[in-house]
Amino acid sequence: MLEADGLDALLVTSRPNIRYLTGFSGSAGVAVVTRGELLLITDFRYDEQARQQCGAVARVEIEGTSVWDRLLRELGTLGRSG
């Protein structure tokens, strides 16, 4: 899908779409889909829940303050682990 549309990544902020892609049912988070990776970033309140619900399908990163700040820090690593 990404390749056909000429995209490198897709940022997902809609809770229903995040749940569909990752299985994560928490109320705070963002997901990024690349050609080789699915990343979920959520805050510290959902650490255990996120790892249980989507640890098998997505890389989970937990942020103590702002998921948006963490997203910016993670952008350079996307696609390197897959």
N, C-alpha and C positions, 0 to 999 in steps of 0.2 A: 504494500500500500504506500509506504513512504517513498520508495524508489519511483514508483509509477507517477507520483505527484511531484517529484523533484524535491522532496523534503529531506532534511537531515534528521529532524526530530519533531515530536509533537508534544506540546505541553497540555496536560489535562487537568482542569481545575473543578470540573463538575463532579459532585459527590457520587451521583449514580454511575457516571462513566468510570470514575476511579474504582468503585466497587466492582463493576463489570470486568475491568482489566486486571485488577489485583486481588480482589476478594476482601479488601479492607473496608470495614463498615464504620470507621470513626468519622468524626465531624470536622476534622482539620487535617488538611494534607494537600499535596500536589503530586502528580505523577508525570514522568517524562518517558516517552517511548522513543527509542532509537532503533536502528536496524538490528542491533545486536544486544539491546538491553532494555529492561523495564526498571525504572527507579521510582520508589515511593519515598517522599520526604514528609514526615509528620513531626508533631511536637512531642515533648517528653511524656505527656500524659498518656500517650498511646504506644509507648515503647513495647511492652509485652504483647498487647493486642495486635499491633502491626506485624510483629515477627511471627506470631502464631497464625494469623490469617493469610499472610501473603509472602512469608519468608521463602517459600519454595518456588515462587514464580517471579519475585521481584527483589531487587537489592533494596534494602530498607535502611534509610538514614534518619536518625532521630536528631532533632534540633531543640536546644534549650530555650531559644528566644524567638527567632523569626524564620519560618520555613522559606520565605522569599530570600533572605540573606544566605541561607544554606543552599538554596537552588543556584544562586549566582556562583557560589564557591564550587559547586559540583559540576557546573557546565563544562569545565575543561577536562573532566574525567570521563564524561559520557562516551560510551562506545569503546573504551579501552579495555574493559574487563570481559567483554563478550567475544 
